[in-house]
């Protein structure tokens, strides 16, 4: 473009091959010899694809605009105090128009950060009253001594922030006083890149600027398609579709579930540009589409009241012996074996139900042997009877009897019989009762013949 009012040489503002990018640094234009305030600038952006979001962080404020079509032009007005940062989700083209005393005098192309170079060498001829270089350097490998200008380290660096307050670059300015000079700038840090912008001022009414050196190699950001963002450029600057997309413009979804191009082990659900995996009930996704069984028993989520048995994709409940599974297939109820099986206990015993089991107790007079049968207890032998005199065992019990001369009362007690009173004796004269028996005696003049019979003496 030609500068207004002066016949200076034409300045090439747009390179032969327009390159696009997603990250840009905007610099201020300020002629300190004539003004202490930065001049206003108009920023224009051009989108390469639809649905492009452009965010500008400038002077502490953030402005985000969405453009729905390709070729959309955005216009912004800023008085840039130091540096501004522009970021887009798809490739865009950015130019800046600094305002002179009269109008916007020149168009300054802003190269994307993707085109920054490790080293910039150029010759400079100063045709203006005041000139300066504005250097912006990437954060990779940056240090104040890493940027060399003609072999010397530069100073007074200013951090450039994005809208999240992350440092994305550093910037500084170098005033040029010589009319003819050679310049070499390099970023010596690891993977470091930089860009140099030349600015010139004629008093307050003419302003110009341009990149000192621009790379037009094909490894810059390219345009895959102008409708969708489903592809990217490969090393040869050719469009390559992302996974899940196909077609010349990467706008055709691939149904991975139909093509079996997925890693789902159970259920595959196609989505736009991708797919999702899901598992059937009783399985869980390990994060890679592989469904593994959920062990509800070990996790304690089965709800089984007593016993839980895990299976592939499920589980089942069972109950301990003596219980039955309820209709809800998880609760257990006690089985009353005495009612359901009346013959479960042997003869001469009673059945008593317990939780989960039962007991067989032999009736009185019987005890259980080692075969589980109830047999008679010989209380007379075991000494478990209550007889006062004699014990006579019976089936399931016992009887008591008394010695001669005693009478049984209350089944177990023996009381002395007074044979003399009951005339249950053979004395002919005098009867004398004793415990359990009696004795006979004769009156004077008689003698006992040994059987209680008294006879006269001879």
Buried (B, 14 or more C-beta within 10 A) or exposed (E): BEBEEEEBEEBEBEBEEEBBBBBBBBBBBBBEEBEEEBBBBBBBBBBBBBBBBBBBBBBEEEBEBEBEEBEBEBEBEBBBEBBBBBBBBBBBBBBBBBBBEEEBBBBBBBBBBBBBBBEBEBEBEBBBEBBBBBBBBBBBBBEEEBBBBEEEEBEEBEBBBBBEEEEBBBBBBBEBEEEEBEBEBBBBBEEBBBBBBBBBBBBBBBBBBBBBBBBEEEEBBBBBBBBBBBBBBEEEEEBEBBEBBEBEBBBEBBEBBEEEEBEBBBBBEBEEBBBBBEBEEBBEBEEEBBBEBBBBBEEEEBEBBBBBEBEEBBBBBBBEEBBEBEEEEBBBEBBEBBEEEEEEBBEBBEBEBEEBBBEBEBEEBBEBEEEEBBBBBBBBEEEEBEBBBBBEBEEBBBBBEBEEBBEBEEEBBBEBBBBBEEEEBEBBEBBEBEEBBBBBEBEEEBEBEEEBBBEEEE
